[in-house]
C-alpha cells in the first residue's frame, strides 16, 4: 500500500473529496508502476463515501442524544405538573386519576375502600393573624404527618387550600375511623413552639357509593362539613343517602 499514500494525499483536498484534476494526471501517467487510474478512482470514491457515512452516523448519534434529553425533560415537567408545589404531594387531578383506578380495582375484587377528606379548622385565622408563611408551614407540617400514616397502596393528595384527601384501598370502615382519630389527635397535640397550633376535621366515606368516585368524594365532603358544623376537631362518618341528595357543587 506504500504506492497508494502519495497518490491519496495528492488527490484528497481539504474537504475530504477527490481532486478531479489530479486524478486525470494519475490516469495519464501509465509508466510509473501505479495501478490503473480507474482503480484509484474507485478507491477514492469508496473512502469519500466512508467519510460521508461516518459524518452521518455522528449526526444521527447527536440527534438521538438530543431527542433523549428532550424526552427526559418532558417527563420531568409532567411529573412536576402532577404535584402540589407547596407540599410535594400529588395534586387534585393526579389524585382523581389514581383514585378512580383504585376504586375500580377494589370494586372488582370486592375489597373495602375508604376515603378521608381532611381540613384544618379555621385556617384563615392562621393566615390573618400569623401571616401566609406561618400558614404554609402548618400545611407542610400536616402534609408530612399525613404522609407518615400512609401504608400499602394508600393515596394522599392536597386537594386545594387547606384540604387533603387520603384514599385507603383494602381498609374497612372501623380501621379507617381509628386511623382518622389518631391523625386528629396528633394534629391537636403537635408541638406549637415553632408555630401556631391547629386542629383538623375529618370526613370519612366507604365504597358503598357503587363504584362512583364522584359520589364517594361528595359523601366524604358532606361528612367533613358535618364535623365542622359540630364544632370541628372531630371525625364524622358519611351518611349514605341516595345520590340525588347531593348538590352538584359537592361532587368532586
Buried (B, 14 or more C-beta within 10 A) or exposed (E): EEEBEEBBEBBBEEEEBBBEEBBEEBBEEEEEEBEEBEEBBEBBEEBBEEBEEEEEEEEEEEEEEEEEEEEEEEEEEEEEEBBBEEBEBBBBEBBBEBBBEBBEBBBEEEBBBBBBBBBBBEBEEBBEEBEEEBBBBBBBBBBEBBBEBEEEBBBBBBBEEBBBBBBBBBBBBEEBBEBBEEBBEBBEEBEEEEBEEBBBBBBBBBBBBEBBBBBBBBBBBBBBBBBBEEEBBBBBBBEEEEEEEBEEEBBE
